[in-house]
Amino acid sequence: MRFEQLEYLLAITRHTSLRRAGEELHVSQSALSEAISRLERELGVRLLERQRSGVRISPAGRELLPSITDVLDAVARLRSAAGDGLIAGRELRLGTVSTGTAAIVLPAVRAFQSARDGVTVEIRSLQRAEVVAGLAEGSLDLGLVNMLDGDDPLPGLESIPLLTGRPVAVVPSQHPFAAWPSVDVDDLRGERFIGLRSGYQMHRIAHRLFGTDPPAQRHAADGAEMAKQMVAAGIGVAVLPDFSVTDDPLLAAGLLAVVPLAVTQPTVTMAALHPAKERLPEAVHDLLSHLVVRARGLVRDSSLRATAGTSP
């Protein structure tokens, strides 16, 4: 029996819904259901009654609620007395692909530190495979990765979608493309192209975009942040997710321009990852919440700008 199983049961009881309980806990419905089924097997009683309208606590489960509450209250007192081991003992470690740095990670960390002054956050700029490996081996607490349409779920990890966007051309602000309504593949093929090196999702996008006929002049960058700096320096043009340029200082300074692609490309989803079926430490849960809130704010602001742009 694990303490998080008891917490899951209380959350499901409050919400009478696996979906809403999962949203509160940042845990998938399947992970919740499996955790409760395992608890039922361990206790030898049926704890939930599943119905079309949702789920509710069973009579046997209701009898156990006072004891469950007592156990969790005692655990909370113990943790309070001992202090948060994450805060006292080590850094909170976030591994992220660099496409989310300006738009998501930095604003979320700034908000997190305002609420939890004194907690050290280490941000590691990594490739997706390195983020996944770090979460699996325990060297990372949270991860942010990009996923493309059709990518398989990552085993052993919970995934929380944050932002979904499309690839766009990122060009120097004085480049002729900056005034164009869109650019096509042949336009890009004739430019010095800055791609991300193998292992990044945008490397896959560029391969799909150009096929067997890549640009004759091309460079490789280690992540979106370096690619944007190279573009701003006039070295070439790049293709990146639109959200990777949102609120970017180089865009705000007028050094970059964003141009839609004339050809439809697969959507790119930035997702937060954490190990599945584990109770998140309080500080990690808080940082994840700030990431989610920041992402929702970007989506809301984008919707408002789109509405304003189409208003008469």
N, C-alpha and C positions, 0 to 999 in steps of 0.2 A: 504494500500500500504506500502511495506517495501523497504528500500533502497537496500537490497540485490537483490530484484527482478529487479531493474533497472541495477544493476551491472551484473546480469545474462544476461540480454538482450544485453548489450554492448559486453560481451564476446562472445555470440552466433553470434552477428553481425560480430565481428572481424574474427571468425574462420569459419563461415558458417557451423558449425558442433556442434551438441549437445555433441558428444563424446569428441572432443578436448576442447570445453569450459569446460566440466565437469572435465577433467584432469587438466586444469589450476586452476580451483576453488576448486578441491577436493570435488566435489559434483556429485552425480549419475545423469545419464541422466534422469531417471524418476523424480527425485526431481527438476531438471531444467525445464522439460516439465510442471510439475504441477505448479511450481511457475509462469511461463509465462502465462499459461492458466488462472490462478487466476488473474494475472495482466490484461489480456485481458478482463476478465469479469468485473473487477472493472472500467476500462477505457471505456469499451463499444466499443473497436476497435480491429481489428485483427492486431497483431503486427508482426507475423511471417508467412511466406509461406513455408510450408513443401513440399519438393520434393524428388524424388528418389536420386538425387545427393547430397542432404543435405537440409539445411534450409537457408533462407535469409530473411532479413527485408522486411516487406510489405511497400507499398507506404505510408500508414497512419503512420506506425511506423517510417519511415524515416523522415517524417515531425516532429515527436516528438523528434528525436534524439538530436537536439540542446538544447531543454529544459531539457531533461534527463541529458545531459552532464553538463549543468549549475547547476542542483540540486546536482549532485554528486561532482562537484568541490566545491560547497559551503559547503557540508558535510565534505569534506576533509580538507578545511580550518578551519572549526569549530573544528574538531578533533585535528588538528595540534595546534590550539590555546589553547585547553583545556588540551592537552597532552594525552598520551595513558593511560587510566584509569587502564589497566591491570598492566602496569609498575609502575605507581605511587601509586596504591592502594593496591595491594596484590600480592601474589606469583602466578606463573604459576604452575598448579598442574597436574602431570602426574601419572596416576595409571597404573601399569604394572605387568603382571605375570613375574616371575623372569627368565623365559627361554630366554628372550631377553636382559637381563641386559648387559652382556659383549659384545655381538655381535652388538647390535643395540643402546640401550638406552644411554650408557655412551659415545660412540663416537659422537652420535648426539648431546647430551647436551654439550659436549666439543666444538663442532663446533658452536653451537648456542650461547654459552656464549662469544665466540670470536667475533661474529658479534653483539651481544647485551649485552655488558658489563653493569652490574648493574641490570639486570633482575634476580630475584630470582626464581629458579626452585625447586619445591618440588617433589621428586620421592617417590611414595608410592608402596610398594610391596604388591600386593593384589591377591586374587583369581578372576577368571573371573566374577563370579556373583557379587562380590564387585565392580569391575570396571564398569560393566554395571549399577549397582545401582547408583554409584557415578556420572556417566555421566547423568543419568536420573534426579537426584535431584540437579545437578549443583555444587556438591562439587569437581568435577574433570573437567578439561578442555580437556584433551585427555586421551585415554586409549589404551593399547596394550594387546591383548588377543590371545590365541591360539584357532583355530577352526579345527575340524576334518571333513573329507568327510561326506557329508550328513547333517551337522548341519543346522538348520533353520536360515534364516536371523534374525538379532536382530531388533525388531521393534523400530522405532524412532531414529535409529542410522545409520550414514553413515560408511561404512567399506571400508578401503583401504588396499588391500593385500600388505604385505611387503616381506615376505619370505615364501617359501614352502619347506618342507623337509620331511624326513622319520625318524622314531624312530631308534635309534642305541643303542648298549650296551656300557656303559661307565664303564671302569674297572680301577683298579690301574695299573700303568705302568709296575710293576713287576709281575702282574698276568699272569699265563699261557695263558689265553684267548688273551692277547695282541699280541701274535704272530700268532693267528689263522686267517684264511681268513674270517671266519664268525662263529657265534654261533647260536644254535637252542634253542627251548623252553626248552627241557630237560636239556641242558647245564646250562641254567639260573636257572632252577628249583632246581638244586642241589647245588646252591650257597646261601650264605646269601644275600638276595635281599633287596635293598633300594627302596621303592616305595614312591610316593607322596600321601599325605593323600586325603581323599574324598573331591571333589570340584575342583580338578585340572584335566585338560584334560589327563595328563599322568596316572592318577589313572584309567581312563577309558581304556587307552591303555593296562595297565597291566592286567586289568580284562579280556579284550579280549584275551590277549596273553596266560594267564594261565588257563582261564576258571574256572572250579570248582576244579582244582588241583593246588593251589598256592604253592610257595616254603615253605618248612617247617620252615625255619628260615627267618624272614623278619623284616624289620624296616620301619618306616614311617617318611618322611621328610616334612617340611613345605616349599615347593618350590624347584626349580631346583638348586639354588645356594647352599642351605644346603645339598641337595643330592650329589652334586659334591664334597663338602668338606668332607662329610662322606666317599665317595669313595676314595678320595685322602688319607684319614687317614687309609685306609685299613679295613674299617668296613664292606664293602660289594660291590656289583655291582648294577648298576641302568640301566634303560632304559629311555632315554631322546631324544628329537628331535635333529637331527644332528646339526642344526644351534645354539642350545643352548650351544654347546661346541666350536663353531668357535671363534677364537681369545680369548679363555678363558685363564686367567693367569695361572691356574693350569695345563692346557694342555701345554702351552708354557714353563712352568717350568719342564716339563717331569714327572709330578705326575699322569697324567691321560692318558689313551689310549682309542681310539674309535674303536669299532669292529662292522661291519655290522651284521644285523640279517639275518639268513638263511630263515626265513619265512617272506613273504610280509605283511607289516602292512599299515594301511591307512595313507595318507599324512596328515601332520600337517601344517597349515597355520597360520603364525603370521600376524595379521591384526591390523591396527590403527583404532580407533573408535572416532567419535565425534558426537554430536547431529545433527540430520538431519534438513535441511531447516533453518539453522541458519548461519549468516555470522560470520566467525571465526575472533576474534580479531587478529590484525596484528602479535603480538608476538606468539600467538598460531599457526597461519598459518605458521610462519617461523620455529617453532620447528617441525611441521609436515613435512615441506619440507626437513629439515635436516634428519629426520627419513627415508623419502622416498629415499633421495640421498644416505644415508648410506646403506640401503637395496640393492639398485641397484648396488652399488659398491661391496658388498659382492657377489651378483649373478655374476657380471662380473668377479671378481677375481676367483671365483669357476670355471667358465667356462674356464678361461685361464689355471688354474691348471690342469683341466681335459684334455684339449687339449695338454698341455705339457706332460702329463703322457702317452698319446697314440701316441705321435710322434715317428717316427723311430729314 
